[in-house]
Amino acid sequence: MRTIRIFILFSGNGSNLENLYTTLEGKEVVGKSGERAKIEFVGALCNNPEAYGINRCHELGLPCITLPHQEYPTREEYDIALLKALFLYEPDYIALCGFMRILTPRFINAYKCINIHPSFLPYHKGTNGIKDSFEDKEANFGGVSVHYVSEELDGGEIILQEKLSKAPFRDLQAFENAIHQLEYKLYPQALQKVIEENL
Ligand code: GRF
């Protein structure tokens, strides 16, 4: 049976990394053509040596590379190092799990890259998607979007997204917790959907 190889990029806490791994590692999927394949997480890379997600990788037994971006003067040079580091893993997909770096076209064009963003895109792009949607008086919802990575920040084609009404939440913390729960539901579904559609 064919193996679909996933590589994860992350920068921080790594809760989506852990959730993807525990939900999908070893899972059998069936493509439209009837072809079966098994999902395998082949490794992870983190640009931040202090990230808590590195501990999660160790506990999961997922090989993790640390590649600090400060050592590279340009995005282009960092992405070349990234491509070199990933080459031997032969990934079919790159899943971004809170990777706080803008990727250059050189990287984006080399792999199918997927990202999760904690808002209902195209609303509330950028690093503060949860807070921005909670504080936006024009929108009564936040949400979660899983999308392909393109050259435009948080702008690639949507794979799956879901709205979350703000009404039941009295404070940002409660809203944020609910957004993360929605992420844990949506990201594995979206990744599996992409794999099955392309099998
Ligand atoms: C998530 O909210 C994700 O949507 C965003 O960054 C956060 C990462 O959280 N891109 P974690 O590191 O997976 O816990």
Residues whose N, C-alpha, C, O or C-beta is under 5 A from the ligand:
A	BS01	GRF	G12 N13 G14 S15 N16 L17 C97 G98 I116 H117 P118
